[in-house]
Amino acid sequence: MKLSARIAGALFFLLSFLEVNFLSVGFVVVHRIVKPFLMPSLALSALLSLLPEHRGRETTLLAIGMTFHFAGDVFLLYDGMAFIWFVCGLAAFQIGHFFYLAVLYSGMGRLQGWKEILCLVLPVFITPFAVSLFDVSGGIRIALSVYTMTLLTVTSTGVLWLLRGRKQGWRIIIGGLLFMFSDALIGFNTFSGFDFPLRHALVLATYLAAEWFLVSGMVFYRVHSSTPQAR
């Protein structure tokens, strides 16, 4: 990895450390200042790793996906003021995950064999059970179902990567699982009032780890598998 990308990555980890620790002791003001810089620092590290040698469709899709996740971070800063901000945040992350999936499925071609088909089918069957854990109905239930199935699909795509010999698939699996855990904590609090000390810090820590695993998996695979383009 390039030195510039390592420096940007170190900045992401430093900001993440400060964010989680300040939030754990209740310094909400610092949290609101630092959080908007988290995804941009991770995106900077990713793009510095890829550009200019690995520019192209996948790099563009990844950048767009991370931009939507940055927007989701900003929207969720205000979710305690009005429910609409939570909805906007959920929508931004949903769109971002669609772009992540576009990168993950790039170059995969058709599914081959029952194991690969199972990776695509299982999220459809697991989603209703997962959503039933939340006391929601109507449009919110539909939106939550789509979001849950998307996260499950991201995770199962990591398994598909491993089946295809893409060693970075384990990063995608861990990232997907951490994302589901983090969002489940948000969901239980939003819809059921479930809370406990340091919940906010745990939500943020697992979310940031999830983003790092997902993004690093996509970046490392692209760097090590594709031929650099001439300038």
Order of alpha helices (4+ residues) and beta strands (2+ residues): alpha-alpha-alpha-alpha-alpha-alpha-alpha-alpha-alpha
